[in-house]
Amino acid sequence: MPVFSYAPRTVNDKSSLTPGYHPAFLLAIKEEAIPDGWEMKKHGPNMWRWLFAVWASPEAISAGYKPEHQSATSSQTFSPGGKFQPSKAYVWTCALLARRIAEGEMIDLDPMLPLPCMVMVSRNKTDGTPIEYANLKELMAWPDGAALLTPEFRQKLHVFMETPVETSQPPQQSSQA
């Protein structure tokens, strides 16, 4: 009899990251359809998926350890707030640029990618239940990460982004890329 297995499609690796801030590089922001049942769908049919390479520490990058594929979603609203809270896309873009965006200013992050940053990892759902994936809650600029962006490292990040996510088990910090 054949053996069957179902591995769900995901854009994120099962995570071995601990809660807290971790060095990362924003690799891409892609448009996706919002799944049915998501609250965000009330505001439009599509969302942004922010794709990152995330390491346990800066030392893990220097040592050549493989990063994790992690992502976060945001609505396509881009607002500094006012009556309502600022949108995640606006807050994260300001954080990546380390400045406030001027009214009417056009921002295109694509030519700037990859962008070094620090991401805040949570390992719980909103109800407090532990999860096997990293939940990226916040990000901030990581100016020191820019020194790592040599042509060779940029190429490694490009190859990493094109590499399919492993769904079998969390990456081990001892395995090198």
Disulfide bonds with the S-S distance in Angstrom:
none
